[in-house]
Amino acid sequence: MTTPRPATELSADDARRIALRAQGFLGAPDRRSGVRGVLRHLGAIQLDTISVLARSHELVPYARLGAVGRKTVENAYWKDTHSFEYWSHAACILPIEEWPHFAFRRRAYRNRPHWNHELPDGAYDKVIEQLRSEGPLTATELGGAKKTNDWWDWSGSKVAVERALMYGEVVCVERRGWKRIYDLAERAIPDALLHDELDDTECLRRLVRLAGQSLGVGTRADIADYHRLKGEQVDAVISDSGLVPVTVEGWAKPAWADPAALETPPRGRHRTTLLSPFDSLIWERARTERIFGFTHRLEAYVPKQKRVYGYFAMPVLAGGRLVGRVDPAREGRTLVAKQVTLDGPKAVPSVAQALAEAATWVDCTDVRVERVDAPDLREPLVKELARILG
């Protein structure tokens, strides 16, 4: 593919601010559209099993809107068919109107020759019939999620219902106590959207465009990673996706931008907040390093003795920069900052503000600071927290 010559040159700071605005961290938050507005703005919100302060899909709207109620978050996702869960960047909550644009992935799963789990004879039809007569149901209600306590030792009914979800015949309509609630797509998806009529090119063009809008500006790899497309899939459609080629100071690779993001300079108030490690602002490590000069790695699956920043280290965003990390925990109504990493003394007020706001959101009345990477900054941080919390 021949890349058109870029018409726009962006400074590194321009690109950073465009990315922040595109992700909802620069400018006044759109509180009227709330959590559903955040979902549509981002295009995908990643799910994950880990819950420290809250689960990641709760932390993402909190980071942009502030202390929105956690029940409000769940209702916004699942009530009145506003979203569905499917494989995008990972397992993600997606706006319901994007159902037709994942037809290419459903077709790919239907044509997949090899699977990690064998599908027992008759299990698929049995699950479909049970959902038709009794649904919505959990995997346990369908006959059991696992054969043994091993995480990956799925029962036949679990294999069947997950296969049906990937094919698009079944939909996860809610998470209840972290369990998926399954129902037939014909019942759960609005009739106008329940089709696989769009060809792969149209699906990919839409998802590339959405990724560009959600990122503001990104390289081919950034755009591909957002919905986990292949590089060649991006190449096939990017020239007619509506995105425009740009160059960015310090970026070694060509980039593409949402033309709407280039129309007005990104200005406004910066959000100060803790970020989930699975937040779409930072979920791609190479991009995070390129834009923020910040090395981010989730260490939950790293052996404890090899962790550098902690089990669930949450980056701290302030003034449009990543200024530190906090590895949190909860003990009753105390938020515990088990390990804090600060980018110098100037980061102390911002990290204190982010900790105090997070504590209030999860109904904690106190914050206890344990280890600080620069020991001389522990006392200033504790004092600032005491001042904010009163």
Contacts in CASP RR format, 6 or more apart in sequence:
PFRMAT RR
TARGET T0000
AUTHOR 0000-0000-0000
METHOD contacts of the structure
MODEL  1
MTTPRPATELSADDARRIALRAQGFLGAPDRRSGVRGVLRHLGAIQLDTI
SVLARSHELVPYARLGAVGRKTVENAYWKDTHSFEYWSHAACILPIEEWP
HFAFRRRAYRNRPHWNHELPDGAYDKVIEQLRSEGPLTATELGGAKKTND
WWDWSGSKVAVERALMYGEVVCVERRGWKRIYDLAERAIPDALLHDELDD
TECLRRLVRLAGQSLGVGTRADIADYHRLKGEQVDAVISDSGLVPVTVEG
WAKPAWADPAALETPPRGRHRTTLLSPFDSLIWERARTERIFGFTHRLEA
YVPKQKRVYGYFAMPVLAGGRLVGRVDPAREGRTLVAKQVTLDGPKAVPS
VAQALAEAATWVDCTDVRVERVDAPDLREPLVKELARILG
1 235 0 8 1.000
1 236 0 8 1.000
1 238 0 8 1.000
1 239 0 8 1.000
3 245 0 8 1.000
3 254 0 8 1.000
4 239 0 8 1.000
4 245 0 8 1.000
5 245 0 8 1.000
6 245 0 8 1.000
6 246 0 8 1.000
6 247 0 8 1.000
6 254 0 8 1.000
6 255 0 8 1.000
7 244 0 8 1.000
7 245 0 8 1.000
7 246 0 8 1.000
8 244 0 8 1.000
8 245 0 8 1.000
8 246 0 8 1.000
8 247 0 8 1.000
8 257 0 8 1.000
8 262 0 8 1.000
9 246 0 8 1.000
9 247 0 8 1.000
9 248 0 8 1.000
9 249 0 8 1.000
10 18 0 8 1.000
10 217 0 8 1.000
10 246 0 8 1.000
10 247 0 8 1.000
10 248 0 8 1.000
10 249 0 8 1.000
10 255 0 8 1.000
10 257 0 8 1.000
11 248 0 8 1.000
11 249 0 8 1.000
12 248 0 8 1.000
12 249 0 8 1.000
12 250 0 8 1.000
12 251 0 8 1.000
12 291 0 8 1.000
14 248 0 8 1.000
14 266 0 8 1.000
15 217 0 8 1.000
15 218 0 8 1.000
15 248 0 8 1.000
15 249 0 8 1.000
15 251 0 8 1.000
15 255 0 8 1.000
15 291 0 8 1.000
16 291 0 8 1.000
16 292 0 8 1.000
16 320 0 8 1.000
17 26 0 8 1.000
17 265 0 8 1.000
17 266 0 8 1.000
17 320 0 8 1.000
18 216 0 8 1.000
18 217 0 8 1.000
18 257 0 8 1.000
18 261 0 8 1.000
18 262 0 8 1.000
18 266 0 8 1.000
19 215 0 8 1.000
19 216 0 8 1.000
19 217 0 8 1.000
19 218 0 8 1.000
19 281 0 8 1.000
19 291 0 8 1.000
20 26 0 8 1.000
20 266 0 8 1.000
20 270 0 8 1.000
20 281 0 8 1.000
20 320 0 8 1.000
21 27 0 8 1.000
21 216 0 8 1.000
21 261 0 8 1.000
21 266 0 8 1.000
22 212 0 8 1.000
22 213 0 8 1.000
22 214 0 8 1.000
22 215 0 8 1.000
22 216 0 8 1.000
22 217 0 8 1.000
22 258 0 8 1.000
22 261 0 8 1.000
23 42 0 8 1.000
23 64 0 8 1.000
23 214 0 8 1.000
23 215 0 8 1.000
23 280 0 8 1.000
23 281 0 8 1.000
24 38 0 8 1.000
24 41 0 8 1.000
24 64 0 8 1.000
24 271 0 8 1.000
25 63 0 8 1.000
25 64 0 8 1.000
25 270 0 8 1.000
25 271 0 8 1.000
25 273 0 8 1.000
25 281 0 8 1.000
25 317 0 8 1.000
25 320 0 8 1.000
26 266 0 8 1.000
26 267 0 8 1.000
26 268 0 8 1.000
26 269 0 8 1.000
26 270 0 8 1.000
26 271 0 8 1.000
26 320 0 8 1.000
27 266 0 8 1.000
27 267 0 8 1.000
27 268 0 8 1.000
27 269 0 8 1.000
27 270 0 8 1.000
28 268 0 8 1.000
28 269 0 8 1.000
29 64 0 8 1.000
29 65 0 8 1.000
29 66 0 8 1.000
29 271 0 8 1.000
30 37 0 8 1.000
30 38 0 8 1.000
30 41 0 8 1.000
31 65 0 8 1.000
33 40 0 8 1.000
34 61 0 8 1.000
34 65 0 8 1.000
34 68 0 8 1.000
34 76 0 8 1.000
35 61 0 8 1.000
35 65 0 8 1.000
35 68 0 8 1.000
35 72 0 8 1.000
35 73 0 8 1.000
35 76 0 8 1.000
35 77 0 8 1.000
36 76 0 8 1.000
36 82 0 8 1.000
36 83 0 8 1.000
38 45 0 8 1.000
38 60 0 8 1.000
38 61 0 8 1.000
38 64 0 8 1.000
38 65 0 8 1.000
39 45 0 8 1.000
39 61 0 8 1.000
39 76 0 8 1.000
39 77 0 8 1.000
39 82 0 8 1.000
39 83 0 8 1.000
39 93 0 8 1.000
39 94 0 8 1.000
39 95 0 8 1.000
40 95 0 8 1.000
41 214 0 8 1.000
42 60 0 8 1.000
42 214 0 8 1.000
42 280 0 8 1.000
43 94 0 8 1.000
43 95 0 8 1.000
43 98 0 8 1.000
43 210 0 8 1.000
43 214 0 8 1.000
44 88 0 8 1.000
44 89 0 8 1.000
44 92 0 8 1.000
44 93 0 8 1.000
44 94 0 8 1.000
44 214 0 8 1.000
44 226 0 8 1.000
44 227 0 8 1.000
44 280 0 8 1.000
45 56 0 8 1.000
45 57 0 8 1.000
45 60 0 8 1.000
45 61 0 8 1.000
45 92 0 8 1.000
45 93 0 8 1.000
45 280 0 8 1.000
46 56 0 8 1.000
46 57 0 8 1.000
46 60 0 8 1.000
46 89 0 8 1.000
46 90 0 8 1.000
46 91 0 8 1.000
46 92 0 8 1.000
46 278 0 8 1.000
46 280 0 8 1.000
46 283 0 8 1.000
47 55 0 8 1.000
47 56 0 8 1.000
47 57 0 8 1.000
47 85 0 8 1.000
47 90 0 8 1.000
47 91 0 8 1.000
47 92 0 8 1.000
47 93 0 8 1.000
47 175 0 8 1.000
48 55 0 8 1.000
48 56 0 8 1.000
48 57 0 8 1.000
48 90 0 8 1.000
48 91 0 8 1.000
48 278 0 8 1.000
49 55 0 8 1.000
49 178 0 8 1.000
50 56 0 8 1.000
50 300 0 8 1.000
50 312 0 8 1.000
52 311 0 8 1.000
52 312 0 8 1.000
52 328 0 8 1.000
52 329 0 8 1.000
52 330 0 8 1.000
53 59 0 8 1.000
53 274 0 8 1.000
53 314 0 8 1.000
53 328 0 8 1.000
53 330 0 8 1.000
53 335 0 8 1.000
53 358 0 8 1.000
53 361 0 8 1.000
53 362 0 8 1.000
54 62 0 8 1.000
54 70 0 8 1.000
54 362 0 8 1.000
55 178 0 8 1.000
56 276 0 8 1.000
56 277 0 8 1.000
56 278 0 8 1.000
56 279 0 8 1.000
57 73 0 8 1.000
57 77 0 8 1.000
57 93 0 8 1.000
58 70 0 8 1.000
58 73 0 8 1.000
58 74 0 8 1.000
59 274 0 8 1.000
59 275 0 8 1.000
59 276 0 8 1.000
59 279 0 8 1.000
60 276 0 8 1.000
60 278 0 8 1.000
60 279 0 8 1.000
60 280 0 8 1.000
61 68 0 8 1.000
61 73 0 8 1.000
61 76 0 8 1.000
62 68 0 8 1.000
62 73 0 8 1.000
62 273 0 8 1.000
62 361 0 8 1.000
63 271 0 8 1.000
63 273 0 8 1.000
63 274 0 8 1.000
63 275 0 8 1.000
63 276 0 8 1.000
63 279 0 8 1.000
63 317 0 8 1.000
64 271 0 8 1.000
64 273 0 8 1.000
66 273 0 8 1.000
66 357 0 8 1.000
66 361 0 8 1.000
67 357 0 8 1.000
67 360 0 8 1.000
67 361 0 8 1.000
69 361 0 8 1.000
74 175 0 8 1.000
76 82 0 8 1.000
77 83 0 8 1.000
77 93 0 8 1.000
78 173 0 8 1.000
78 174 0 8 1.000
78 175 0 8 1.000
81 96 0 8 1.000
81 173 0 8 1.000
81 188 0 8 1.000
81 189 0 8 1.000
81 190 0 8 1.000
82 95 0 8 1.000
82 96 0 8 1.000
83 93 0 8 1.000
83 94 0 8 1.000
83 95 0 8 1.000
83 96 0 8 1.000
84 93 0 8 1.000
84 94 0 8 1.000
84 96 0 8 1.000
84 99 0 8 1.000
84 171 0 8 1.000
84 172 0 8 1.000
84 173 0 8 1.000
84 188 0 8 1.000
84 189 0 8 1.000
85 91 0 8 1.000
85 92 0 8 1.000
85 93 0 8 1.000
85 94 0 8 1.000
85 171 0 8 1.000
85 172 0 8 1.000
85 175 0 8 1.000
85 180 0 8 1.000
86 92 0 8 1.000
86 94 0 8 1.000
86 102 0 8 1.000
86 105 0 8 1.000
86 165 0 8 1.000
87 105 0 8 1.000
87 166 0 8 1.000
87 228 0 8 1.000
88 94 0 8 1.000
88 102 0 8 1.000
88 226 0 8 1.000
88 227 0 8 1.000
88 228 0 8 1.000
89 225 0 8 1.000
89 226 0 8 1.000
89 227 0 8 1.000
89 228 0 8 1.000
89 280 0 8 1.000
89 283 0 8 1.000
90 228 0 8 1.000
90 278 0 8 1.000
94 102 0 8 1.000
96 189 0 8 1.000
96 190 0 8 1.000
96 193 0 8 1.000
97 193 0 8 1.000
98 206 0 8 1.000
98 210 0 8 1.000
99 189 0 8 1.000
99 193 0 8 1.000
99 194 0 8 1.000
100 193 0 8 1.000
100 195 0 8 1.000
100 196 0 8 1.000
100 197 0 8 1.000
100 198 0 8 1.000
100 203 0 8 1.000
101 198 0 8 1.000
101 202 0 8 1.000
101 203 0 8 1.000
101 206 0 8 1.000
101 207 0 8 1.000
102 203 0 8 1.000
103 195 0 8 1.000
103 196 0 8 1.000
103 197 0 8 1.000
103 198 0 8 1.000
103 200 0 8 1.000
103 203 0 8 1.000
104 198 0 8 1.000
104 199 0 8 1.000
104 200 0 8 1.000
104 203 0 8 1.000
104 204 0 8 1.000
105 203 0 8 1.000
106 166 0 8 1.000
106 167 0 8 1.000
106 168 0 8 1.000
106 196 0 8 1.000
107 196 0 8 1.000
107 200 0 8 1.000
109 163 0 8 1.000
109 166 0 8 1.000
109 167 0 8 1.000
110 167 0 8 1.000
115 163 0 8 1.000
116 152 0 8 1.000
117 154 0 8 1.000
117 156 0 8 1.000
117 159 0 8 1.000
117 162 0 8 1.000
118 159 0 8 1.000
119 156 0 8 1.000
119 159 0 8 1.000
119 160 0 8 1.000
119 163 0 8 1.000
120 156 0 8 1.000
120 159 0 8 1.000
120 160 0 8 1.000
122 160 0 8 1.000
123 156 0 8 1.000
123 157 0 8 1.000
123 159 0 8 1.000
123 160 0 8 1.000
124 160 0 8 1.000
124 163 0 8 1.000
124 164 0 8 1.000
126 157 0 8 1.000
126 160 0 8 1.000
127 142 0 8 1.000
127 157 0 8 1.000
127 160 0 8 1.000
127 161 0 8 1.000
127 164 0 8 1.000
127 170 0 8 1.000
128 164 0 8 1.000
128 169 0 8 1.000
128 170 0 8 1.000
128 184 0 8 1.000
130 137 0 8 1.000
130 142 0 8 1.000
131 137 0 8 1.000
131 142 0 8 1.000
131 161 0 8 1.000
131 170 0 8 1.000
131 182 0 8 1.000
131 183 0 8 1.000
131 184 0 8 1.000
132 184 0 8 1.000
134 141 0 8 1.000
135 182 0 8 1.000
135 183 0 8 1.000
135 184 0 8 1.000
136 173 0 8 1.000
136 174 0 8 1.000
136 181 0 8 1.000
136 182 0 8 1.000
136 183 0 8 1.000
136 188 0 8 1.000
137 181 0 8 1.000
137 182 0 8 1.000
137 183 0 8 1.000
138 145 0 8 1.000
138 176 0 8 1.000
138 179 0 8 1.000
138 180 0 8 1.000
138 181 0 8 1.000
138 182 0 8 1.000
139 145 0 8 1.000
139 155 0 8 1.000
139 157 0 8 1.000
139 158 0 8 1.000
139 161 0 8 1.000
139 179 0 8 1.000
139 180 0 8 1.000
139 182 0 8 1.000
140 179 0 8 1.000
142 157 0 8 1.000
142 158 0 8 1.000
142 161 0 8 1.000
142 182 0 8 1.000
143 155 0 8 1.000
143 157 0 8 1.000
144 155 0 8 1.000
144 157 0 8 1.000
144 158 0 8 1.000
145 154 0 8 1.000
145 155 0 8 1.000
145 158 0 8 1.000
145 179 0 8 1.000
146 153 0 8 1.000
146 154 0 8 1.000
146 155 0 8 1.000
146 158 0 8 1.000
147 153 0 8 1.000
147 154 0 8 1.000
147 155 0 8 1.000
147 156 0 8 1.000
154 162 0 8 1.000
161 170 0 8 1.000
161 182 0 8 1.000
164 170 0 8 1.000
164 182 0 8 1.000
165 171 0 8 1.000
165 172 0 8 1.000
165 180 0 8 1.000
165 182 0 8 1.000
168 185 0 8 1.000
169 184 0 8 1.000
169 185 0 8 1.000
170 182 0 8 1.000
170 183 0 8 1.000
170 184 0 8 1.000
170 185 0 8 1.000
171 182 0 8 1.000
171 183 0 8 1.000
171 184 0 8 1.000
171 185 0 8 1.000
171 188 0 8 1.000
171 189 0 8 1.000
172 180 0 8 1.000
172 181 0 8 1.000
172 182 0 8 1.000
173 181 0 8 1.000
173 182 0 8 1.000
173 183 0 8 1.000
173 188 0 8 1.000
174 180 0 8 1.000
174 181 0 8 1.000
175 181 0 8 1.000
185 194 0 8 1.000
186 194 0 8 1.000
198 206 0 8 1.000
201 236 0 8 1.000
201 237 0 8 1.000
204 229 0 8 1.000
204 233 0 8 1.000
204 234 0 8 1.000
204 236 0 8 1.000
204 237 0 8 1.000
205 237 0 8 1.000
205 240 0 8 1.000
205 241 0 8 1.000
207 226 0 8 1.000
207 227 0 8 1.000
207 229 0 8 1.000
208 223 0 8 1.000
208 229 0 8 1.000
208 234 0 8 1.000
208 237 0 8 1.000
208 238 0 8 1.000
208 241 0 8 1.000
208 243 0 8 1.000
209 241 0 8 1.000
209 242 0 8 1.000
209 243 0 8 1.000
210 226 0 8 1.000
210 227 0 8 1.000
211 222 0 8 1.000
211 223 0 8 1.000
211 224 0 8 1.000
211 226 0 8 1.000
211 227 0 8 1.000
211 229 0 8 1.000
212 218 0 8 1.000
212 223 0 8 1.000
212 226 0 8 1.000
212 243 0 8 1.000
212 256 0 8 1.000
212 257 0 8 1.000
212 258 0 8 1.000
213 258 0 8 1.000
213 260 0 8 1.000
213 261 0 8 1.000
214 226 0 8 1.000
214 280 0 8 1.000
215 222 0 8 1.000
215 223 0 8 1.000
215 226 0 8 1.000
215 258 0 8 1.000
216 257 0 8 1.000
216 258 0 8 1.000
216 261 0 8 1.000
217 246 0 8 1.000
217 248 0 8 1.000
217 255 0 8 1.000
217 256 0 8 1.000
217 257 0 8 1.000
217 258 0 8 1.000
217 261 0 8 1.000
218 248 0 8 1.000
218 255 0 8 1.000
218 256 0 8 1.000
218 257 0 8 1.000
218 287 0 8 1.000
219 251 0 8 1.000
219 253 0 8 1.000
219 254 0 8 1.000
219 255 0 8 1.000
219 256 0 8 1.000
219 287 0 8 1.000
220 231 0 8 1.000
220 234 0 8 1.000
220 235 0 8 1.000
220 238 0 8 1.000
220 253 0 8 1.000
220 254 0 8 1.000
220 256 0 8 1.000
221 231 0 8 1.000
221 253 0 8 1.000
221 284 0 8 1.000
221 286 0 8 1.000
221 287 0 8 1.000
222 255 0 8 1.000
222 284 0 8 1.000
222 287 0 8 1.000
223 229 0 8 1.000
223 234 0 8 1.000
223 238 0 8 1.000
223 243 0 8 1.000
223 256 0 8 1.000
224 230 0 8 1.000
224 231 0 8 1.000
224 233 0 8 1.000
224 234 0 8 1.000
225 284 0 8 1.000
225 287 0 8 1.000
226 280 0 8 1.000
238 256 0 8 1.000
241 256 0 8 1.000
242 259 0 8 1.000
243 256 0 8 1.000
243 257 0 8 1.000
243 258 0 8 1.000
243 259 0 8 1.000
244 256 0 8 1.000
244 257 0 8 1.000
244 259 0 8 1.000
244 262 0 8 1.000
245 254 0 8 1.000
245 255 0 8 1.000
245 256 0 8 1.000
245 257 0 8 1.000
246 255 0 8 1.000
246 256 0 8 1.000
246 257 0 8 1.000
246 262 0 8 1.000
247 254 0 8 1.000
247 255 0 8 1.000
248 255 0 8 1.000
251 290 0 8 1.000
270 317 0 8 1.000
270 318 0 8 1.000
270 319 0 8 1.000
270 320 0 8 1.000
271 317 0 8 1.000
272 316 0 8 1.000
272 317 0 8 1.000
272 318 0 8 1.000
272 319 0 8 1.000
272 350 0 8 1.000
272 353 0 8 1.000
272 354 0 8 1.000
272 357 0 8 1.000
273 316 0 8 1.000
273 317 0 8 1.000
273 354 0 8 1.000
273 357 0 8 1.000
273 358 0 8 1.000
274 314 0 8 1.000
274 315 0 8 1.000
274 316 0 8 1.000
274 317 0 8 1.000
274 326 0 8 1.000
274 328 0 8 1.000
274 354 0 8 1.000
274 355 0 8 1.000
274 358 0 8 1.000
275 281 0 8 1.000
275 282 0 8 1.000
275 314 0 8 1.000
275 315 0 8 1.000
275 316 0 8 1.000
275 317 0 8 1.000
276 314 0 8 1.000
277 283 0 8 1.000
277 296 0 8 1.000
277 298 0 8 1.000
277 312 0 8 1.000
277 313 0 8 1.000
277 314 0 8 1.000
277 315 0 8 1.000
278 298 0 8 1.000
281 288 0 8 1.000
281 317 0 8 1.000
282 288 0 8 1.000
282 292 0 8 1.000
282 294 0 8 1.000
282 296 0 8 1.000
282 315 0 8 1.000
282 322 0 8 1.000
285 295 0 8 1.000
285 296 0 8 1.000
285 297 0 8 1.000
288 294 0 8 1.000
288 295 0 8 1.000
288 296 0 8 1.000
288 322 0 8 1.000
289 295 0 8 1.000
289 296 0 8 1.000
292 321 0 8 1.000
292 322 0 8 1.000
293 322 0 8 1.000
294 315 0 8 1.000
294 322 0 8 1.000
296 315 0 8 1.000
296 322 0 8 1.000
297 308 0 8 1.000
297 309 0 8 1.000
298 312 0 8 1.000
298 313 0 8 1.000
299 306 0 8 1.000
299 307 0 8 1.000
299 308 0 8 1.000
299 309 0 8 1.000
299 310 0 8 1.000
299 311 0 8 1.000
299 313 0 8 1.000
300 311 0 8 1.000
300 312 0 8 1.000
304 311 0 8 1.000
309 325 0 8 1.000
309 327 0 8 1.000
309 339 0 8 1.000
309 341 0 8 1.000
310 327 0 8 1.000
310 338 0 8 1.000
310 339 0 8 1.000
311 327 0 8 1.000
311 338 0 8 1.000
312 327 0 8 1.000
312 328 0 8 1.000
313 325 0 8 1.000
313 326 0 8 1.000
313 327 0 8 1.000
313 339 0 8 1.000
313 341 0 8 1.000
314 325 0 8 1.000
314 326 0 8 1.000
314 327 0 8 1.000
314 328 0 8 1.000
315 322 0 8 1.000
315 324 0 8 1.000
315 325 0 8 1.000
316 322 0 8 1.000
316 323 0 8 1.000
316 324 0 8 1.000
316 325 0 8 1.000
316 326 0 8 1.000
316 347 0 8 1.000
316 350 0 8 1.000
316 351 0 8 1.000
316 354 0 8 1.000
317 323 0 8 1.000
317 354 0 8 1.000
318 347 0 8 1.000
318 350 0 8 1.000
318 351 0 8 1.000
318 353 0 8 1.000
318 354 0 8 1.000
319 350 0 8 1.000
321 343 0 8 1.000
322 343 0 8 1.000
323 342 0 8 1.000
323 343 0 8 1.000
323 346 0 8 1.000
323 347 0 8 1.000
323 350 0 8 1.000
323 351 0 8 1.000
324 340 0 8 1.000
324 341 0 8 1.000
324 342 0 8 1.000
324 343 0 8 1.000
324 347 0 8 1.000
324 351 0 8 1.000
325 339 0 8 1.000
325 340 0 8 1.000
325 341 0 8 1.000
326 337 0 8 1.000
326 339 0 8 1.000
326 340 0 8 1.000
326 341 0 8 1.000
326 351 0 8 1.000
326 354 0 8 1.000
326 355 0 8 1.000
327 337 0 8 1.000
327 338 0 8 1.000
327 339 0 8 1.000
327 340 0 8 1.000
328 335 0 8 1.000
328 336 0 8 1.000
328 337 0 8 1.000
328 338 0 8 1.000
328 358 0 8 1.000
329 335 0 8 1.000
329 336 0 8 1.000
329 338 0 8 1.000
330 336 0 8 1.000
330 362 0 8 1.000
330 364 0 8 1.000
331 368 0 8 1.000
332 364 0 8 1.000
333 363 0 8 1.000
333 364 0 8 1.000
333 365 0 8 1.000
333 366 0 8 1.000
334 364 0 8 1.000
334 365 0 8 1.000
334 366 0 8 1.000
334 367 0 8 1.000
334 368 0 8 1.000
335 355 0 8 1.000
335 358 0 8 1.000
335 359 0 8 1.000
335 362 0 8 1.000
335 364 0 8 1.000
335 366 0 8 1.000
335 367 0 8 1.000
335 368 0 8 1.000
336 367 0 8 1.000
336 368 0 8 1.000
336 370 0 8 1.000
337 355 0 8 1.000
337 367 0 8 1.000
337 368 0 8 1.000
337 369 0 8 1.000
337 370 0 8 1.000
338 370 0 8 1.000
338 371 0 8 1.000
339 370 0 8 1.000
339 371 0 8 1.000
339 372 0 8 1.000
339 373 0 8 1.000
340 351 0 8 1.000
340 369 0 8 1.000
340 371 0 8 1.000
340 372 0 8 1.000
340 373 0 8 1.000
340 378 0 8 1.000
340 381 0 8 1.000
341 372 0 8 1.000
341 373 0 8 1.000
342 348 0 8 1.000
342 351 0 8 1.000
342 372 0 8 1.000
342 373 0 8 1.000
342 374 0 8 1.000
342 377 0 8 1.000
342 381 0 8 1.000
344 374 0 8 1.000
344 377 0 8 1.000
345 377 0 8 1.000
345 380 0 8 1.000
348 377 0 8 1.000
348 380 0 8 1.000
348 381 0 8 1.000
348 384 0 8 1.000
349 384 0 8 1.000
351 381 0 8 1.000
352 381 0 8 1.000
352 384 0 8 1.000
352 385 0 8 1.000
352 388 0 8 1.000
353 388 0 8 1.000
355 367 0 8 1.000
355 385 0 8 1.000
356 367 0 8 1.000
356 385 0 8 1.000
356 388 0 8 1.000
356 389 0 8 1.000
359 365 0 8 1.000
359 366 0 8 1.000
359 367 0 8 1.000
359 389 0 8 1.000
365 389 0 8 1.000
366 389 0 8 1.000
367 385 0 8 1.000
367 389 0 8 1.000
369 378 0 8 1.000
369 381 0 8 1.000
369 382 0 8 1.000
369 385 0 8 1.000
372 378 0 8 1.000
372 381 0 8 1.000
END
